Amino acid sequence: MELEVTNILQRLETRTRQLILRYRDQQSEIRKLEEKLREQTEYAKALEEENAKLRNDYSRLKAARLIDMADDGDLHETRLRINRMIASIDRCIATIKA
């Protein structure tokens, strides 16, 4: 009887050690994944900022091209386009603030 209890306790101790090792391995894996998530989040944020900058640059180039292409006859049309663009930007800003 005592031998049987000893065997049960040894198996319980062995399994407990195995569970502790698995737990530590899982904790280590979780830390690695959290770090990778942080890195990917920072990378995504950098890409979003770059995207916003590029869009802004593109809009400026587009406006500059409109102005550059305008000759005396198209100056009035160019001003109307720019005014429409400004109105559109104002609507966007108002929507964001709302």
Steps between C-alpha positions, in 0.01 A plus 500: 500500500775743594687417180189576297459839671868574437460416131194722471684787669801457270278506191320803635830673564627412152185626333508816708858568387397440141214745535731759653744459210219531247372808678845663488535414132159652430587815693819535299308455175243759610776754571653438157162540330423818694834648393434404139155658524653822634751506213231438240278770652785750485575400141133540402489843664813607311345380174178690573698818567699454180179436308344820636812698410506357148131576450559854616799536266294361214220748566748786503659383177161469341408853603836630383454331166160663460647839573801438275287381211274802520559763242325835491189352337471216755585705807135551586429124469805418709386735774156338496659155537715617788198657670309171459794314651512740795125461551541122494779518758285726719215245484740223599629700793146578611410130477802403707420757767137387521 
